[in-house]
Amino acid sequence: MEGRGKMVWNIRIVSTYPPRRCGIGTFSKDLSNALSQFTGEVGHIRIAAIDNGHGPYNIPVDLVIDQYHPPSWKNITREIIVRAKESNNPTAIVLQHEFGLDPDDEGQDGLGQNFVNIAKASREHNLTCLVYLHTVLEKPNDHQRQTIIDLAEYSDGLIVTTESAINILESPSYGIGHFKLKHIDHGIRMHQPTQFDRFRIKAEYGINDMFLATTLGLLSPDKGVQYSIRAYGKFIHESCTPNQRKHVVYLIGGQCHPEFVKAEGGKYYRDFMGQIDHALKEANVKSCRVSNIDNVDWHGNDIVFLDTFFVESMLLQLYGAANVMLLPYLNMEQISSGILADTVGSGRVAIATKFRYALELIHSNKTCPPGVVVGRFARGILVDPGEDSVNQIAQALDFVVFEENKRLRMEKQAHQRGYQMRWANSAWALLQYIDFVSEEREITTGRGMKFLRKKPSALMLKTKRMRQGLENEKSTT
């Protein structure tokens, strides 16, 4: 606003955070690191970490919420408010919402109101509060719908990483006004995709003569690797000669989510491992499981399982070494994926199922027919999920392996999109949005007296017609 000095914000993020192994925690860490570069706009950044026995934590974590202890949520909410009030700088509270992080008082996952209560407390104390939504369901149940509606009501804005999520939130399922919604790209950690980098990294791992397909990140049944394993087996048996087979390899890197491993005494984990073993047998491939990448017999194995939780430096090395990333995910409503974002940012080709974020990032939300689809602007390949993906991923692998010039063009197109998504750009967009909603609040509270209609008016009918005309115009653009 005119006459207002430069605003310096303290940022309070409520989220999981490393060392807890969680994609949202990694997201918050990358976001906080990027925000910290804007020293003229950001005072300090602090995290209230949602914990489930994964500590200890270091700065920027200064508060810890015991996820399954209801009084802890209440106590930390009060502490957030107190610290915000004591600071000389205004505080923006940024909630990283995910239903699975929000238990009710009986400990039932996904049924809580903890995020809503923080937003409500922020509103009561006139503090700016924004909410990143990491899950937006097209067909929510009553609790899920009401939770998102309440978050919209009590916060200053909802942030999503896909435009398609805005369409869902504006639909009759939720009915949230457009002015409460903001799209900000999922940030990516830039990695220069030069051939020199790729050759250097591959030489370090002893795979400079290998075509490397990868699937990276926390594993679970809905990641779909039980299908990509079979697809890879189909590809090497039907498309490759015995000698060529020695020069292609599929690296599946990452561990199962710790909470998935523990669930139901390990039953689900054992079932999943059984699915993997069955897929390997059906694919008729040679495989090995290692805990580090040194001394792997790359040429003697078709599939290598790298059973580790990646530190960032190694993850970026593998993005650089990869020729193609397989994302055979089964949840088509997924609106965010750090792995896909970083794949595009690294200038690598993604073969992904048609989940929401992949449709947006690879195909620009255009109508996508069944079957194998080369994405709009040729920055990746889309396939159908589940059983259909087995043959389709095999076809896509055949394309990227044997059509080198087309693959290299796809890498260039992917990297061009990635430049727009650097974490610095996403963090700056968040800071601008914080300023915007803060100014909107000042404008709203500073307006004059409110007039209530006391009598019917012919002009009112005219206004309705004007509004209808605007809506018709919007629907045709």
Beta strands, then each sheet from edge to edge (+ up, - down):
strand 1: 9-15
strand 2: 42-51
strand 3: 61-66
strand 4: 91-97
strand 5: 128-133
strand 6: 157-160
strand 7: 181-183
strand 8: 211-216
strand 9: 248-253
strand 10: 287-290
strand 11: 303-306
strand 12: 324-327
strand 13: 349-353
strand 14: 373-374
strand 15: 381-383
sheet 1: 3+ 2+ 1+ 4+ 5+ 6+ 7+
sheet 2: 10+ 11+ 9+ 8+ 12+ 13+ 15+ 14-
end
